[in-house]
Amino acid sequence: MYRREFVISAGAAMTAASALGSGLGAAFAQEAPATPAAPEAPVPEKPKPFGFEDVAAMARDLAANPYAYRDADLVGSFGNLTYDQYRGIRFRRDRDPWLGSRDFALDLLPPGAIFHEPVDISLVDEEGIVIPVKFDPHMFEFDQTLFPDGVDYETIGNMGFSGFRLRAPLNRPDVMDEFAVFQGASYFRAVARGTLYGISARGLAIGTGTAEGEEFPLFRGFWIHKPSGQERSVLIHALLDSRSVAGAYEFRVTPGAETVFDTRVALFPRQDMTNAGIAPLTSMYWFGPTDRTRVDDYRPAVHDSDGLQMLTGGEQRLWRVLSGHNTLQVSAFVDQDPLGFGLAQRARNFDAYQDAEARYEKRPSAWIAPQDGWGKGTVSLVEIPVQNEFNDNIVTFWQPADALKANERYDFNYMLSFSPEPPDSAPIARVLETMSGQSVNNATARTYVIDFDLDLFGADDPVPQVRASSGSIGHSYLLRLPEQGRMRLAFEYIPDGTKPADLSAVLNGPDGPLSETWIARWTRE
């Protein structure tokens, strides 16, 4: 571009100089034969900026070949690390590729411990040029108390990274808070302003909750675009690979009071897939007011999420409360073109948990909002039994009704948001809390107490509609609690022996539902 402009300017200057000469010179110039113009120098083409379709082409090529698993050779100071040792390795702030930016910071994460699959990381500059980042152990600081013999840099080769984290002034203008991290298989987490890490997202779930066992895809590589001075988001491209499928991902991540991932996906199955979970979310639920008697603990509840919230294609609002079960539970909610679903943490006060360290009341909710028609399928919920709070055991995702066929391309677009509450402000009463215990009137029955937000109800009481897929519903009643701002629905459920049951309740007015539909699953403990 610059060369072409220079040639044009030189020609213009010569013409102007001729016009300023003597008349004789001008006449002579007119009589002289014309000199052929020199050919313009070719304009060098700018390289095409790296983008989503470049990753999609890589994924298509990967899917055309058998899956090849990669494992890093963790040696030297990165081999056989304990949990504490791994946490004692920290990225050096002076090695930040975006050092000097007041808007974003980037940390590269070391391999070791449970992170042994190498991840390739490249940077993409503002011109769209890809710059691969070579692994260098000197990028990291090692806690001397955990590595008393020092670090053997000479034996460490290019083992690859395990992921990366992003920072921004999320809660204070003078502090670069961590707001997102990509690390481990296809997992990533994020926080919004005022929240702490809890729920995770994934690139893809395969076979979750099935008898065949789960397959865990990996993000093999990332391309992280450097934001310009005016941008308030970070653009990330990722390449996913697994035995069954390869895929291309694009995340445009905007941190704030609501941290949003504008997400684009292209999947290329290696084989027909009937068990693909799109836009999966993973969380932890150990116990709460519905199943408090199962656990001997001083805290009233321990969970990162307490329910699955759904907005169906027909604009029906559902709240499936989570519970602890002794056996694996899989629920499927049939829908077409869902408008949204996610795992929410609705109990947002300290008294609900009484945990001064974990601060479960600060865990974010996560919400998936499809941006195009996803067709027929199910919002699936998997609840896995656990004995403590240290393992994620709740998974939800969209499962298409039709199989994803080998050698085809499937595209999905959705917004994933992390925030204290899912972004649905419809004027309908929400469930605030669910409690359950043995009935005082019938030893074989169970009492359920559901508190709805009272603010949206008028002077006339709604009409409760309570159902059970098995067993029967006993006495029920409504009670207003004005000081607590709650409309309480209580009822007895009489099980049919040990047969599991799905329970539902909704508060109706003359023109239809005034509340979301509450759903719970009962199992014999």
Order of alpha helices (4+ residues) and beta strands (2+ residues): alpha-alpha-alpha-alpha-beta-beta-beta-beta-beta-beta-beta-beta-beta-beta-beta-beta-beta-beta-beta-beta-beta-beta-beta-beta-beta-beta-beta-beta-beta-beta-beta-beta-beta-beta-beta-beta-beta
